[in-house]
Protein backbone atom coordinates (compact mmCIF):
# COMPACT_ATOMS: atom_id res chain seq x y z
CA UNK A 1 0.00 0.00 0.00
CA UNK A 2 1.15 3.51 -0.80
CA UNK A 3 1.36 6.14 1.95
CA UNK A 4 -1.76 8.28 1.80
CA UNK A 5 -2.85 6.24 -1.23
CA UNK A 6 -0.47 8.19 -3.51
CA UNK A 7 1.55 6.25 -6.06
CA UNK A 8 5.00 7.51 -7.03
CA UNK A 9 6.83 6.50 -10.16
CA UNK A 10 10.32 7.85 -10.81
CA UNK A 11 11.58 7.80 -14.39
CA UNK A 12 15.31 8.53 -14.70
CA UNK A 13 16.39 8.93 -18.31
CA UNK A 14 19.52 9.87 -20.21
CA UNK A 15 20.58 13.51 -20.26
CA UNK A 16 20.82 13.24 -24.05
CA UNK A 17 17.62 15.02 -25.13
CA UNK A 18 17.29 13.19 -28.44
CA UNK A 19 19.20 9.99 -27.73
CA UNK A 20 18.67 6.94 -25.59
CA UNK A 21 15.50 7.13 -23.52
CA UNK A 22 13.79 9.86 -25.56
CA UNK A 23 10.70 7.75 -26.25
CA UNK A 24 10.43 6.59 -22.63
CA UNK A 25 10.84 10.19 -21.44
CA UNK A 26 8.13 11.46 -23.82
CA UNK A 27 5.69 8.84 -22.57
CA UNK A 28 6.49 9.59 -18.93
CA UNK A 29 6.15 13.36 -19.41
CA UNK A 30 2.84 12.94 -21.20
CA UNK A 31 1.44 11.20 -18.09
CA UNK A 32 3.26 13.25 -15.43
CA UNK A 33 1.47 15.06 -12.61
CA UNK A 34 4.76 16.74 -11.61
CA UNK A 35 8.29 16.91 -13.04
CA UNK A 36 11.69 17.20 -11.38
CA UNK A 37 14.52 18.49 -13.58
CA UNK A 38 17.87 17.75 -11.93
CA UNK A 39 21.12 19.37 -12.99
CA UNK A 40 24.71 19.57 -11.74
CA UNK A 41 24.92 22.68 -9.53
CA UNK A 42 27.90 24.86 -10.24
CA UNK A 43 28.01 23.89 -13.91
CA UNK A 44 27.14 26.74 -16.24
CA UNK A 45 26.83 24.22 -19.10
CA UNK A 46 24.33 22.11 -17.14
CA UNK A 47 22.25 25.18 -16.26
CA UNK A 48 22.34 26.32 -19.90
CA UNK A 49 21.03 22.90 -20.98
CA UNK A 50 18.21 23.18 -18.44
CA UNK A 51 17.09 26.55 -19.77
CA UNK A 52 17.64 25.85 -23.48
CA UNK A 53 16.68 22.16 -23.71
CA UNK A 54 14.94 20.60 -20.72
CA UNK A 55 12.49 23.26 -19.59
CA UNK A 56 11.28 23.92 -23.16
CA UNK A 57 10.90 20.14 -23.67
CA UNK A 58 8.88 19.82 -20.46
CA UNK A 59 6.72 22.81 -21.44
CA UNK A 60 5.98 21.39 -24.90
CA UNK A 61 5.33 17.84 -23.76
CA UNK A 62 3.32 18.51 -20.61
CA UNK A 63 1.31 21.39 -22.10
CA UNK A 64 0.35 19.35 -25.15
CA UNK A 65 -1.60 16.90 -22.97
CA UNK A 66 -3.83 19.61 -21.53
CA UNK A 67 -6.15 21.59 -23.84
CA UNK A 68 -6.52 24.33 -21.22
CA UNK A 69 -2.75 24.76 -21.09
CA UNK A 70 -2.57 24.99 -24.88
CA UNK A 71 -5.17 27.76 -24.89
CA UNK A 72 -3.16 29.51 -22.14
CA UNK A 73 -0.12 29.92 -24.38
CA UNK A 74 1.53 26.55 -23.76
CA UNK A 75 2.12 27.10 -20.06
CA UNK A 76 3.01 23.96 -18.16
CA UNK A 77 -0.04 22.48 -16.45
CA UNK A 78 2.06 20.47 -13.96
CA UNK A 79 4.45 21.63 -11.23
CA UNK A 80 8.12 21.63 -12.24
CA UNK A 81 10.85 21.40 -9.60
CA UNK A 82 14.39 22.42 -10.54
CA UNK A 83 16.87 20.47 -8.38
CA UNK A 84 20.54 21.40 -8.18
CA UNK A 85 22.56 18.25 -7.47
CA UNK A 86 26.15 17.62 -6.40
CA UNK A 87 26.25 20.80 -4.33
CA UNK A 88 28.95 19.14 -2.23
CA UNK A 89 31.22 19.20 -5.29
CA UNK A 90 30.83 22.88 -6.18
CA UNK A 91 34.01 24.86 -6.58
CA UNK A 92 34.30 28.36 -5.13
CA UNK A 93 35.56 31.26 -7.26
CA UNK A 94 39.13 30.76 -5.99
CA UNK A 95 39.11 27.22 -7.41
CA UNK A 96 39.18 25.29 -4.12
CA UNK A 97 36.52 22.74 -3.32
CA UNK A 98 34.26 24.16 -0.60
CA UNK A 99 34.50 20.90 1.36
CA UNK A 100 38.28 20.64 1.28
CA UNK A 101 39.82 21.16 4.75
CA UNK A 102 42.31 24.01 4.89
Residue pairs with C-beta under 8 A, 6 or more apart in sequence:
2 8
9 28
11 24
11 25
11 28
13 20
13 21
13 22
13 24
13 25
13 28
14 20
14 21
14 22
15 49
16 22
17 53
17 54
17 57
26 61
29 35
29 57
29 58
29 61
29 62
30 61
30 62
30 64
30 65
31 65
32 62
32 78
33 78
34 78
34 79
34 80
34 81
35 58
35 62
35 76
35 78
35 79
35 80
35 81
36 80
36 81
36 83
37 50
37 54
37 55
37 58
37 80
37 81
37 82
37 83
38 83
38 84
38 85
39 46
39 47
39 49
39 50
39 54
39 82
39 83
39 84
39 85
40 46
40 84
40 85
40 86
41 84
41 85
41 86
41 87
41 90
42 86
42 87
42 89
42 90
42 91
50 82
55 80
58 76
58 80
59 74
59 75
59 76
60 74
62 69
62 76
62 77
62 78
63 69
63 70
63 74
63 75
63 76
63 77
64 70
65 77
66 77
68 77
69 75
69 76
69 77
88 98
88 99
89 97
89 99
90 97
90 98
91 97
91 98
92 98
